[in-house]
Amino acid sequence: MKHWFKDQHFRSLLKNSSYLGVSKIVAAACGVATLAFAGRGLGVLLFGTLILITSYVKAVNGIAKFQSWQLIVRYGGHGIAHGDPEHFKVATGFAFTLDMISGIAGMLVAVALLPFIGTWVGIGREYLWLGLLYCTMLPLMTSATPDGVLRVLDRFDLISWSGTVMPISRAILAGAAFFSGASFATYVIIWYLTELAGQTYPWWLGWRELKRHNLLEGIKPTLKPTALDRAWRFAIDVNLATSVQAVWGPIGRLVVGGLLGPAGAALFRVASTLADSAQKPADLLGKAFYPEVMRMDLTTKRPWKLMLRGSAAVSAIAVLAIAILLIGGKPLVQLIFGKEFLGAYAPLVILMAIPFIGIFGFPLTPMLYALGRSDGPLKAKLLGSAVFFVTIAPLSWKWDVTGAAVALVLANVVNAGTMMLQLRGEHRRVRPKPA
């Protein structure tokens, strides 16, 4: 393995992943502490209601958000690396415009729909006003332009530390609320204010970096990025793929709340949060992998070697995290959240299959996007979501929260398997033909 570290791209991948990894460890620890304070302070039912309110807004965000950072990396990364920033400026202006329009539209739709569907997903009428308040955060939550700017300018260190603002502040304030016996409304306001801080800080960092690199001039809001080849097609494909992905996250929690009530949503949230902690190494490598592979020639062996080496590097960490949660998950749930939440352990065991899939699946979406196959991840997620929706109700009725976990695992298996088949076909297409 020593010769792997002679590869500049592999070293860069590990460096940027380590930046993100440190912040995610901090964020994960603070996130678990936050959930523990809220779970113990509110009890299963009110904690479930808090999860449902935030999940509703995140679900709308997932549908509305264009993941505009992908646009900036896709069209601006190569130019910045080779001293030609024009496409980067056009992509940034286009991304900013999409962020603003989608955020405002998402907020209006969320506010209009919540009074009609809030009770169906388990949010009591007495708490709808808090849900409406939280919806006003959507214009900031849908914004990903700063993230794209910082990725292209290789400032993963700034992305890393900006990602700790919200979890650290939320853990501190949730702890204060727990020890003071605060009301449910206080917890929702804490979530709102910390989200506001976490979403605003990256904008300032992105603006500062653009100014430092003399790149502010020429960035204009636009919906006509004529200089970017098939930019609208790429933006729509990425948006649809992200919207479908939301089915497995916040929309999935809302469905569980509708099927099993707030208590079921609370247990599912605890189990998925702990499972996500084992998935983080693969997620972090995937986020660092995309900008790196965009700088490479995909017709050579180098990006494909980088993909395999990345999988090997993340496997040891992910398998260790999975083993720890499988062995110590039950006492961990009881210690952190209390006996009320022990029902989260059985679904947690099932959900451990997802981080294992992530070891092999993290480079699939970035590679397909880099190869111009923005439709590939979308088709895979549509198939996975179809499996999820078809199976979640019967499995939940049969096995409660554990059944919902089985449905989520099946969706991830279909998603990863479909993208593997697509990437195999693309590899055959672009690999150099023998003489």
JOCORHU-V113916 format. One record per residue. PHI is phi as a letter, one per 20 degrees, with the letter a starting at -180 (999 if undefined). Layout:
phi->[PHI PHI]
This chain:
phi->[999 g f f f e f g f f f f f f f f f f g f f f f f f f f f f f f f f f f f f f f f f d n f f f f f f g f f f f f f f f f f f f f e f e l f f f f f f f d d f f f f f d m c e f f f f f f f f f f g f f g f f f f f f f f f f f f f e g f e d g f f e o e f f f d f f f f f f f f f e g g e f e e c g g f f f f f f e l d f f f g g f f f e f f f f f f f f f f f f f f f e m f f f f f f f f f g f f f f f f f e e g f f f f f f f f f f f e l d f f o e c f b d c e f f d f l f f g f f f f f f f f f f f f f g e d f f g f f f f f f e d n g f f f f f f f f f f f f f f f f e g g f f f f f f e f f g f f f e d e f e e e f f f f f f f f f f f f e f f f f f f f f f f f f f d f f f f f f f e d o f g d f f e f g f f g f f f f f f f f f g e e f e f f g f f f f e n e f f f f f f f f f f f f f f f f f e f f f f f f e c m f f f f f f f f f g f f f f f f f f f f f f f f f f f f f e f g f f f]
